[in-house]
Every structure is written in structure tokens, then in C-alpha cells.
Amino acid sequence: MERKYKNLTSPLVIGRTTFRNRMCSAPMGGTDITNDGCIGDKSKAFYELRAKGGAAVVTVSECMVHPATDGSHAYHLDESILNSLAQATYCADAIKRHGAIPSLELSHSGMFAGTYMTDKNKQKSMHQWGPCDTTRNDGVRVKALTKEMIDEIVEAYGHVAALAQRAGFEMVMIHGGHGWLINQFLSPMFNHREDEYGGSLENRCRLAVEVLKKVKENVGPFFPIEFRMSGDEFVEEGYHLEEAIEIAKRIEPYCDIIHVSAGTYQRTFGITHPSMFEEHGRNVYLASEIKKHVSVPVSTIGGLNDPDMLEDIIASGKADLVYMGRALLADPYLPRKVMENRSEDIVRCLRCFTCMAERAATSTRRCTVNPVIGRELEGDEIIKAPVSKRVLVAGGGPGGLYAAYTAAKRGHEVTLYEKESETGGILKSEQAIPFKKEMYELSKTYKKMAEDAGVRIVYNTPVTKELCDSVKPDALIIATGSNPIIPPLEGIDKCVVVNDYYLNKDKVGDDVVVLGGGLAGCECAVHLGREGKKVHLVEMRNALAPDANVRHRPLLLKEIDKYAEVHTSYKGLRITDEGVICLDPENKEVLVPGRSVICALGQRSASYNDLLDGAPFVRVIGDANKVSTITNAVYQGYHAALDI
Ligand SMILES: Cc1cc2nc3c(=O)[nH]c(=O)nc-3n(C[C@H](O)[C@H](O)[C@H](O)COP(=O)(O)O)c2cc1C
């Protein structure tokens, strides 16, 4: 067969190791870690799915090498811990049996160890180890590692790498980026030592070089070592690309692949993990520049999810390998779909940060667009139902479409009724906001998946009791979504409702008041500001987007700072031609000026009560059930269909 993406799908040989293609799975922590620090079965299944999906390399992450001085990344490889090696072996095995290379990321968090500890009081009463004596912004003291401790840590890297090899891993990634220990030594921002590990670039690189030499000594010449580094720290006091090139040149003799990421977890989170406000592939230039100065293969990463872009990166020689994190949560089968010329079937990552926020909130993993993530052990394949039923899905938003797709995959005869002339539900409104375009595209992809699975879609047809009586479905999934809340304020008819902004863009002038500072209002305000409009954002509560997840929200607020004038604790009273008359926090009536007004005051579940007897099996999902997230709608849709 002729592969569409010739370069991306071509193998790469490094020493005696063959990478089956150029698409690799980035280190992402599995969340199932046993109390004694072993990789749990759920994590194993998480990594296995990445291998099944066709990635060339699957990087198992967060193996800390020296627990005596670390403590963030909870699991460890230690032959004295019962099951430690066995669990690592099962994990490497689970990756290998699908033809991928299992790689283990070895890390040490240095001064940021314990960052994730939930007991902040306990955290403050202890100190961490880093390059220098200092106090972190959160008040935790940091002590400088002694030469003896550094030697011990270097030994530990070598020891754990050898254990990884024994467990069946075929490669290691040494984490030298993102603000963790090796990065702390490389960086003039963190490293103010005056001994042989500080000062000159040669000295700052010493720890990295010692670690790499020790690892090589322990694993031999035919076991690829990948060095992960930040190609720029993106803060003034840190190092920048020119110095990163020099670092790469010094590192090159001791590793087999240089992996160029960017920034630090602590200071530039939204660049290290490019947020929806950043360009896709915004860090590729770092790898591409570094590649000009080294001869080992170079890998790149950061907001990559488009096969055309990935192909271009490899074809044009910007990098030799591409890594993806979130894109392979959204669709672990992305590499396989690329290999099979089925790129139009790829479910794209929304960069909504549900994955990382869920870890922070509940210590589990979740993905908005892929209900299997974090629950791979429960099975990732949709099994045919013993009896085919007639299924009616009411509503073609993301939850309804995913339910219809899943039910059809199970062999049911599925008809989806959509009251409008297009599916997508609330996601339709995202098409006018460029940084959310993947949300709109998601509805198209889900629709294609549903139709390919055999779902019949009927448009312009709301589901009624009469329709159910005539179709007589065995199962009815009510996914009728929600409607915007439009309060009876004087002049409200002058507003453009945020959900309809895509239809009424031309009605929005150059000075706008966005009424409502929830997620939709905030994101719309950012978009309008980016378009060069003067934007005032009015919110009745004292905080913006309080429901946004903990990873997305700070990045959103930063964008708001750039693009909108914010009025929190302001209550909208009436809308005039000059703007919105509000009650300010002192209960005074004031005008917030803007000749156009966008109404973004939230959603209310659509009513469905007359449908509850529409079939023997009825399930209400998504916003119809309770106004919430796309994540919940898709998850509920999937499980409703599995329950039929
Ligand atoms: C859920 C999640 C967990 C991550 N865990 C790790 C980790 O343990 N170690 C690491 O080096 N990077 C980790 N990262 C960062 C990724 O490896 C990657 O550098 C980053 O997500 C940017 O790539 P992407 O835009 O393709 O997601 C994680 C990222 C995500 C989304």
C-alpha cells in the first residue's frame, strides 16, 4: 500500500533499535501507584493502550531514582521492594507485545520535590534538596545537595537504569527539563553554586553529563538513552535557545536522542504543555534549531496533533521523532490511523487540561473526548451486544453522538434525531472562536464516527412523545442538552447570545460588553479582545470562571488580563444603546460602556419529562441531566450505550 504520510510512518534505526515509525508517546504519569511505590495494574493498562494504538515508543514516566532526596514522583524501581521489578516487567511486557519500544523516564524533582503533597502543613515543615540553599515561593526551604549526595544520586540513576533494562525496558529517558533536578543544575535561574557544579556552562552541565555517563556504563552501548531538555526556559533569569544549543552540544556525546521540550512546570506551564491559547507546535523551532548543531537524532513535542504538521516536521528535517502527550489521550490510535491512511478518523485533543486537572483533583486520569482514559482496565474495546435493539437517541450534541456511535458499534440499530439542521449541539458555537476550533471539529469527528458505525441521523426533528410512540424504540437516550439562560432584563433583546455568536458575528461592533464571566463568557471575551475589540467583562460573582479546571483557569485569567477590562461583583440591570447599566459593589448604578452586548449567563437543562416513558430503557445524559462539561456528557453517553 502507499502510505499517505511517508516520512512520519517510516522506521528509524538507532544502534540496534528500530522505531517502527516516528510517532512516540510522551511521558505521562500513570495514576495507579501502589502504596509501596510500584506501577499498578491500571497504569500498566494505560501505557499498554498507547502501544496498541501504534506509537513507536511508549514512555512510562515518573520513576524517581533517589527517594531519599526526592518525593514528588511517587513510584520507584527498587529490587528490595516486593513486586517492584515484577510490576515494571509486566508493564514493559504489555508495551512490547504490541510492537512498541518501552522506555522508562527517570527523574528527580530536586527542589520541587513534594510539590504535589496535599498536606501543605506537612510540606512546609520539611525541606527539599536542590542545587542551592533557598526558600521556595510556597515557603518550603531548600538545602543544597552536597557532593556526596550528588554522587549518590548519579549512582542511583545508573542503578535504576540497569533495573529498567532488567525489567525489559528497551530505552530510558533522562528527564533534564521542565524545572526538575537536572534542569535546576543546568539553569542559571536555579543554580548559584560556586563549586564544580555551578557557574560556567561546563559546570552546570556536569550533573547531566555524569548521570548520562553512569547510565550508559550501566546499560551498555545498545540501549538508547534519550535526554529530555527544555530548549528555552522562557523566563528572563533562565537560559534561552542559544545556551540550550550549547547544552545540547555538551550532552550529545553521552546520549542517543536529544528530546527538546520547553519551559518549566512551575513558571511556564502553558508553554511546556501548550495551552489552547498557543499555536500548535509552537516549540518545534527549538528542536529544529538544536538539530542544526548536533548529529544525534532529535525529537520534538508540544501541542502536536495534526498529521500534516507532523509529516512536515519529519519531511523538512526539523526533527527525527515527534512525541505527543495529550493527543494520544484523546486518541491513542492516532499513530495507527496515520499508518492506515485514516487521519480523518482521528479524535483531536481539545487542550482543555481535563487530563491534568483531574490528576490534581482526584488522583485519577480522565480525558474529555475519550471516556476510556484512566479506565483502560475496564476494557477499551466496544463488544457487540448479544441482542440487537432499536435505539433512539434524542439530540446530536457530543454526548448524544458518542452514545449513538457506541450503541451502533455494539450492533444496535440506532437512529439519532436532531432538532436542528446540523449536529454538534452547543459545540457549534465554538466554530467562531479560533482557539476552540477543535471543539467544533470534535462534533464533526463524532458525527463521522457515528455514521461510519451505521447510525442514521434525522435532522430538523425534535423527539416527542408521539415520535417515540410511533418508532417504539427498545432504548431511548435523552441527550437534549441545555438552553441559554436569558434573564428578563430591560433591553436584553439587543444582546447577542454567546451560543449564537457564530451566527451573529457581524452584529458585534468594536466595543463590547460581555455579560457573564463564566467559562463561555471569559473565552468569548478573550477572542473578541484578540480581534482588537475593546472588551468589558461583567460578572456578578467575585471571581471569573470559578468552575474552570485548575490547569486551564490560571491560563485563561492571564489571557483575560491581556484582553478585557474586568468588572466582578457587578450586577447587570438593563441594557442600553451605550452599554450595560450595572449595580457596582457599592450598590451604585454605573454604565459599563459598549455598543454591543454578549449575553453569556449560563445554561439550563432542556425539559424532557414527556419522554421518560418513551422506551423500556431510558437514560438521560449530559446537560439534559445536569448542566456540566463535555467530559461528563461524553462519558455518560458512552456508558448509557454500554448499558443497553
Ligand atoms: C496528563 C499528563 C501527564 C504528564 N506527566 C509527565 C511526566 O510524568 N513526566 C514528564 O516528563 N512529562 C509529563 N507530562 C508532559 C508531557 O510529557 C509533554 O511534555 C506535554 O504534555 C506537552 O506535550 P503535549 O502537548 O503533546 O501534551 C505530562 C503531560 C500530561 C498531559
The ligand as a Gaussian input file, in Angstrom:
#p B3LYP/6-31G(d) Opt

LIG

0 1
 C       -1.532000      14.051000      31.813000
 C       -0.090000      14.431000      31.654000
 C        0.898000      13.903000      32.490000
 C        2.226000      14.244000      32.298000
 N        3.194000      13.662000      33.073000
 C        4.505000      13.880000      32.784000
 C        5.534000      13.188000      33.474000
 O        5.285000      12.397000      34.355000
 N        6.813000      13.432000      33.127000
 C        7.136000      14.309000      32.141000
 O        8.322000      14.462000      31.834000
 N        6.184000      14.989000      31.469000
 C        4.897000      14.785000      31.761000
 N        3.929000      15.448000      31.055000
 C        4.326000      16.366000      29.985000
 C        4.296000      15.681000      28.624000
 O        5.264000      14.676000      28.536000
 C        4.506000      16.674000      27.487000
 O        5.786000      17.205000      27.583000
 C        3.489000      17.813000      27.469000
 O        2.195000      17.349000      27.776000
 C        3.441000      18.506000      26.118000
 O        3.062000      17.611000      25.138000
 P        1.578000      17.582000      24.506000
 O        1.278000      18.965000      24.082000
 O        1.689000      16.629000      23.357000
 O        0.660000      17.103000      25.568000
 C        2.592000      15.138000      31.267000
 C        1.592000      15.676000      30.468000
 C        0.267000      15.329000      30.637000
 C       -0.772000      15.912000      29.722000

